[in-house]
Amino acid sequence: MNNPSTSAQGKVVVITGATGALGSLTAKTFATQGYALALLDNDQNKLDVLTRDLNLPNERLFTSIVDLRNGQAVHDSAEAVSAKFGSVHALIHLVGGWVGGKTLPEANTADLESMLGQHVWTTFHLFQAFSPKLAANGWGRVITVSPSTVSNPPAKRGVYLATKAAQENFVLTLAAELKEHGVTANIIQVRAIDVENKGTGTTPVEIVKAMQYLFSDEAGKITGARIPLY
C-alpha cells in the first residue's frame, strides 16, 4: 500500500454505504491515498470482507453497523469517530436505493416512507451530526451522488426523485452554511451508475476520479454545485 500523501496525512473520511460497488471502490481509493477511513454500513458480513481487503492498520480504520435513519445512532457514530480520530474532514454519503416504475396514483405511502428514510432522513441526521465536526477543521469535503433527472423528472419516478431533490437541497444548504469554514459540499450527478462498464452510464471509477478532484486544492472554491458527470 502507498504511503500516505502529505495532503491526506491525518485526514479522516467518513463513507456511508461503504460496501456497495461505488462505496468499496471509494474506500479502497482513499485508503491507498493515505486517508483514515470511518466506514458506516448496514451489512456486517460485507463490511468484514471490505475491512480485510483494505488491510489498514487499526489507527486508520473505524467501522460501524448503523441505521442512518436513526438520529441517535448517527449521533453516537459521529461521537465514536471523533473519539477515535480526534477530527473528521470529509463525508461521502453513498447510501442508495430507489423505487420506480409507478405513476403517482400507483405509488403508496410505503414507497414514499422508504425513500424518505434512505435519502432524506439519512442525510439530515448525518449533516446534523457531522457538520459541526467538519466546520471545526477549517477544511472539509461533503459529496453525494444523485441522478441527472432530479430537476426534470420523467414519468414513474416521482417518489424517488422527490426525495433525491430534498437531499440535494440539504447539500446546497450545507454548502452555504459551511462556506466560511473552508468546507465544500457538492453533488455529482449521473444518469446511472454503470457498475459493469457496459457504456450505459457513469462508471464507479469515473465517479471516484471526480471525488478525488473535489478533494484537491484546485477544487477548493467549488461548492454548492451540481456537477454533471454524464
C-alpha positions in Angstrom: 0.0 0.0 0.0 1.2 3.5 -0.8 2.5 5.8 1.9 0.0 8.5 3.0 0.4 11.6 0.9 1.1 14.9 2.6 -2.4 16.2 1.8 -4.1 13.1 3.1 -1.9 12.7 6.2 -4.1 12.8 9.3 -7.4 13.4 7.4 -10.4 11.3 8.2 -13.0 10.4 5.6 -16.5 9.1 6.6 -18.0 6.9 3.9 -21.6 5.7 4.1 -22.9 2.8 2.0 -19.3 1.6 2.1 -19.8 -1.9 1.0 -21.6 -1.2 -2.3 -19.8 -1.2 -5.6 -19.2 2.5 -5.5 -18.6 2.7 -1.8 -16.0 -0.1 -1.7 -14.1 1.5 -4.6 -14.2 4.8 -2.9 -12.9 3.3 0.3 -10.1 1.5 -1.4 -9.1 4.5 -3.4 -8.9 6.9 -0.4 -7.2 4.3 1.7 -4.5 3.9 -0.9 -4.0 7.7 -0.9 -3.4 7.6 2.8 -6.6 8.8 4.4 -8.0 7.3 7.6 -11.5 5.9 7.0 -14.7 5.6 9.0 -16.9 3.2 7.2 -20.7 3.2 8.1 -22.8 0.4 6.6 -25.7 -1.9 7.4 -24.2 -5.3 6.4 -21.7 -6.8 8.8 -20.6 -9.6 6.6 -19.8 -7.3 3.6 -18.2 -4.8 5.9 -15.9 -7.6 7.3 -14.9 -8.5 3.7 -14.1 -4.9 2.9 -12.1 -4.5 6.0 -10.0 -7.5 5.2 -9.5 -6.2 1.6 -8.4 -2.8 2.9 -5.9 -4.3 5.3 -5.5 -0.9 7.1 -3.8 -0.6 10.5 -6.2 -0.1 13.3 -5.2 3.6 13.8 -6.5 4.4 10.3 -9.8 2.5 10.3 -13.2 2.7 12.1 -16.2 0.6 11.1 -19.7 0.6 12.4 -23.0 -1.0 11.6 -25.5 1.8 12.0 -29.1 2.6 10.9 -28.6 6.0 9.4 -32.4 6.6 9.6 -31.9 6.7 13.4 -30.8 10.1 14.5 -29.4 9.0 17.9 -27.5 6.1 16.3 -25.9 8.5 13.8 -25.0 11.0 16.6 -23.4 8.1 18.6 -21.4 7.0 15.5 -20.2 10.6 14.9 -19.0 10.8 18.5 -17.3 7.5 18.3 -15.5 8.5 15.1 -14.4 11.8 16.8 -13.3 9.9 19.9 -11.1 7.6 17.8 -9.5 10.1 15.4 -10.0 13.4 17.1 -11.4 15.1 14.0 -13.5 14.5 10.8 -12.5 16.0 7.5 -14.9 14.6 4.9 -18.3 12.9 4.5 -19.1 10.9 1.3 -22.7 9.8 1.6 -23.4 6.9 -0.8 -26.5 5.2 0.5 -28.5 4.2 -2.5 -31.8 2.5 -3.2 -34.7 3.6 -5.4 -38.4 2.9 -6.0 -39.6 3.4 -9.6 -42.0 2.1 -12.2 -45.1 3.5 -10.7 -47.2 6.5 -11.5 -48.1 8.8 -8.6 -51.6 7.3 -8.2 -50.0 3.8 -8.2 -47.3 4.7 -5.6 -48.1 4.0 -2.0 -47.1 5.5 1.3 -44.7 2.7 2.0 -42.7 3.6 -1.2 -42.5 7.2 0.0 -41.6 6.3 3.5 -38.8 4.0 2.3 -37.3 6.7 0.0 -37.6 9.4 2.7 -35.8 7.1 5.1 -33.0 6.3 2.7 -32.3 9.7 1.2 -33.8 12.4 3.3 -33.6 11.2 6.9 -30.1 9.7 6.5 -28.8 12.9 5.0 -30.5 15.1 7.6 -29.1 13.0 10.5 -25.6 12.8 9.0 -25.4 16.5 8.4 -26.6 17.3 11.9 -24.1 15.0 13.5 -21.0 15.6 11.3 -21.2 19.2 10.0 -20.0 20.8 13.3 -17.1 18.5 13.3 -16.3 19.4 9.6 -16.5 23.1 10.4 -14.1 22.8 13.3 -11.2 21.9 11.0 -11.2 24.8 8.6 -11.1 22.3 5.7 -13.7 19.8 4.7 -15.5 18.0 1.8 -19.0 16.7 1.6 -20.1 14.7 -1.5 -23.3 12.9 -2.6 -24.3 11.2 -5.8 -27.6 12.0 -7.5 -29.5 11.2 -10.7 -29.4 13.8 -13.5 -33.2 13.7 -13.8 -33.9 15.4 -10.4 -34.7 18.8 -12.0 -36.6 17.3 -14.9 -38.3 14.1 -13.7 -39.6 11.5 -16.2 -42.8 9.6 -15.6 -43.0 6.9 -12.9 -40.1 8.1 -10.8 -41.8 10.8 -8.8 -41.4 9.4 -5.3 -37.7 8.6 -5.7 -36.8 11.9 -7.4 -38.7 14.0 -4.9 -36.6 12.6 -2.1 -33.4 13.0 -4.1 -34.4 16.6 -4.7 -34.8 17.1 -1.0 -31.4 15.5 -0.4 -29.8 17.8 -3.0 -31.3 20.8 -1.2 -29.8 19.7 2.1 -26.4 19.5 0.3 -26.8 23.0 -1.2 -27.9 24.4 2.2 -24.9 22.8 3.9 -22.6 24.4 1.2 -24.0 27.8 2.1 -23.7 27.2 5.9 -20.2 25.9 5.9 -18.7 28.1 3.1 -16.9 30.4 5.5 -15.4 27.3 7.3 -13.5 26.0 4.3 -15.9 23.1 3.8 -17.3 22.4 0.3 -20.4 20.4 -0.4 -21.2 19.1 -3.9 -23.4 16.8 -5.8 -22.1 14.5 -8.5 -24.9 13.9 -11.0 -25.1 10.8 -13.2 -27.7 9.3 -15.4 -27.0 5.8 -14.0 -24.1 4.1 -12.2 -22.6 1.7 -14.7 -21.1 -0.9 -12.4 -20.4 -3.4 -15.1 -18.9 -0.9 -17.5 -21.4 -1.5 -20.3 -21.5 2.0 -21.5 -24.9 2.7 -20.1 -23.9 5.4 -17.6 -21.1 6.6 -15.4 -18.7 4.0 -14.0 -17.6 3.9 -10.4 -14.1 4.7 -11.5 -15.2 7.9 -13.2 -17.2 8.9 -10.1 -14.3 8.3 -7.8 -12.0 10.3 -10.0 -14.4 13.2 -9.7 -14.4 12.8 -6.0 -10.6 12.9 -6.0 -10.6 16.2 -7.9 -13.1 17.7 -5.4 -10.7 16.8 -2.6 -7.9 18.7 -4.4 -6.7 22.2 -3.5 -7.7 23.2 -7.1 -11.3 22.5 -6.3 -11.4 24.4 -3.1 -13.7 27.1 -4.5 -16.2 24.6 -6.0 -19.1 24.3 -3.6 -22.9 24.2 -3.8 -22.5 22.7 -7.3 -24.5 20.0 -9.2 -21.6 18.5 -11.2 -22.8 16.7 -14.4 -20.8 13.6 -14.9 -22.7 12.1 -17.9 
